[in-house]
Amino acid sequence: MFNTFLPYVIATSILVTQHYLSIRPKGFWGAILPSAYIITFISGGIYGLYSFSNIGTVLVIGMGGTSMLLGIWLSGRQKVANKYKKE
């Protein structure tokens, strides 16, 4: 039963960590996870760690994950900018 929820727990913790890193005063902390995701996804494809039969699936997962992490990063950066404007 725990194996069923483990991917959701990992994904949620990654998204929470991404949000936390994106609202730090220095913006490069929030760029770590999207960069690591891209590098891991590309290297996993090169070394054959994924068994996707359709290239469309690979593109959707790769682009979807990257856009989600970058969207959280941009949202956090906007919150920081608005916070500094108010001060």
Long-range contacts (C-beta under 8 A, 24 or more apart in sequence): 15-68, 15-72, 18-69, 18-72, 18-73, 19-72, 19-75, 19-76, 21-73, 21-76, 22-72, 22-73, 22-74, 22-75, 22-76, 22-77, 23-76, 23-79, 23-80, 24-80, 25-80, 27-77, 27-80, 30-72, 30-73, 30-76, 30-77, 31-73, 33-69, 34-66, 34-69, 34-70, 34-73, 37-65, 37-66, 37-69, 38-62, 38-66, 41-65, 41-66
